[in-house]
Amino acid sequence: MRKPRDYDAEMKALADKARHLKSRKQSQLGELVIATGADALSMEELAGALLSAAAMTDAATKEAWRKSGGTFFRGTRPQPGSIAGNKPGSAATGDGGAQSAAANPGAA
């Protein structure tokens, strides 16, 4: 006869794993803020910038941010002000070749 499954133990293990993953994600986001130098901003400035970025709908600006982020994770930092989207009238023309942070798990 088969051994009955312990659903409570499985649920507890899944909850523990989810808690660990959430904690790791928070830690990595904090490390990212520090690595980018954004820790020099006040909490209000950083929150405002992130809210603005989250509300952004312009695909060209998002593509420029993605390329800049890919460059950052490859270890070469872009020059301040060189990111398309920082200047009025600038647009990104991309080939989509840069890796995203999600595609490069060892980067963070």
VEXKOLDO-290271 format. One record per residue (C-alpha): residue number from 1; residue in three letters; x, y, z. Coordinates in steps of 0.1 Angstrom, whole numbers, plus 5000, padded with zeros to 4 digits. Layout:
<rs>
{NUM; ALA; {X; Y; Z}};
...
</rs>
This chain:
<rs>
{1; MET; {5000; 5000; 5000}};
{2; ARG; {5012; 5035; 4992}};
{3; LYS; {5023; 5059; 5019}};
{4; PRO; {4998; 5088; 5022}};
{5; ARG; {5010; 5122; 5012}};
{6; ASP; {5016; 5148; 5039}};
{7; TYR; {4999; 5178; 5024}};
{8; ASP; {5005; 5200; 5054}};
{9; ALA; {5043; 5193; 5052}};
{10; GLU; {5043; 5200; 5015}};
{11; MET; {5024; 5233; 5020}};
{12; LYS; {5048; 5243; 5047}};
{13; ALA; {5078; 5235; 5025}};
{14; LEU; {5063; 5255; 4996}};
{15; ALA; {5056; 5285; 5020}};
{16; ASP; {5091; 5284; 5033}};
{17; LYS; {5105; 5283; 4998}};
{18; ALA; {5083; 5313; 4987}};
{19; ARG; {5094; 5332; 5018}};
{20; HIS; {5131; 5325; 5010}};
{21; LEU; {5126; 5336; 4973}};
{22; LYS; {5109; 5368; 4984}};
{23; SER; {5137; 5376; 5009}};
{24; ARG; {5163; 5369; 4982}};
{25; LYS; {5146; 5391; 4957}};
{26; GLN; {5144; 5420; 4982}};
{27; SER; {5181; 5416; 4990}};
{28; GLN; {5190; 5416; 4953}};
{29; LEU; {5169; 5447; 4947}};
{30; GLY; {5187; 5464; 4976}};
{31; GLU; {5221; 5454; 4962}};
{32; LEU; {5210; 5467; 4928}};
{33; VAL; {5201; 5501; 4942}};
{34; ILE; {5235; 5503; 4959}};
{35; ALA; {5254; 5490; 4928}};
{36; THR; {5238; 5516; 4905}};
{37; GLY; {5245; 5545; 4929}};
{38; ALA; {5208; 5551; 4934}};
{39; ASP; {5213; 5549; 4972}};
{40; ALA; {5225; 5585; 4970}};
{41; LEU; {5189; 5595; 4963}};
{42; SER; {5165; 5602; 4991}};
{43; MET; {5138; 5576; 4996}};
{44; GLU; {5112; 5600; 4982}};
{45; GLU; {5133; 5606; 4950}};
{46; LEU; {5139; 5569; 4945}};
{47; ALA; {5103; 5560; 4950}};
{48; GLY; {5092; 5588; 4926}};
{49; ALA; {5116; 5576; 4899}};
{50; LEU; {5105; 5540; 4903}};
{51; LEU; {5068; 5550; 4901}};
{52; SER; {5075; 5571; 4870}};
{53; ALA; {5094; 5542; 4854}};
{54; ALA; {5066; 5517; 4863}};
{55; ALA; {5040; 5540; 4847}};
{56; MET; {5061; 5546; 4815}};
{57; THR; {5043; 5534; 4784}};
{58; ASP; {5068; 5546; 4757}};
{59; ALA; {5084; 5515; 4742}};
{60; ALA; {5114; 5533; 4729}};
{61; THR; {5123; 5546; 4763}};
{62; LYS; {5118; 5512; 4779}};
{63; GLU; {5140; 5496; 4752}};
{64; ALA; {5168; 5522; 4759}};
{65; TRP; {5165; 5514; 4796}};
{66; ARG; {5167; 5477; 4788}};
{67; LYS; {5199; 5482; 4767}};
{68; SER; {5214; 5503; 4795}};
{69; GLY; {5206; 5477; 4821}};
{70; GLY; {5221; 5450; 4799}};
{71; THR; {5253; 5470; 4796}};
{72; PHE; {5253; 5475; 4833}};
{73; PHE; {5250; 5437; 4840}};
{74; ARG; {5278; 5430; 4815}};
{75; GLY; {5301; 5451; 4836}};
{76; THR; {5304; 5482; 4814}};
{77; ARG; {5287; 5513; 4828}};
{78; PRO; {5272; 5538; 4804}};
{79; GLN; {5282; 5574; 4807}};
{80; PRO; {5257; 5595; 4826}};
{81; GLY; {5233; 5613; 4803}};
{82; SER; {5242; 5589; 4774}};
{83; ILE; {5211; 5568; 4779}};
{84; ALA; {5184; 5574; 4752}};
{85; GLY; {5154; 5588; 4770}};
{86; ASN; {5173; 5611; 4793}};
{87; LYS; {5174; 5638; 4766}};
{88; PRO; {5144; 5654; 4750}};
{89; GLY; {5138; 5640; 4715}};
{90; SER; {5161; 5610; 4718}};
{91; ALA; {5149; 5576; 4708}};
{92; ALA; {5162; 5541; 4710}};
{93; THR; {5168; 5521; 4678}};
{94; GLY; {5175; 5486; 4690}};
{95; ASP; {5184; 5452; 4677}};
{96; GLY; {5172; 5435; 4709}};
{97; GLY; {5206; 5418; 4713}};
{98; ALA; {5212; 5428; 4750}};
{99; GLN; {5205; 5403; 4776}};
{100; SER; {5179; 5411; 4803}};
{101; ALA; {5186; 5406; 4840}};
{102; ALA; {5162; 5377; 4841}};
{103; ALA; {5181; 5359; 4813}};
{104; ASN; {5214; 5363; 4832}};
{105; PRO; {5207; 5349; 4866}};
{106; GLY; {5243; 5350; 4877}};
{107; ALA; {5245; 5388; 4872}};
{108; ALA; {5227; 5399; 4904}};
</rs>
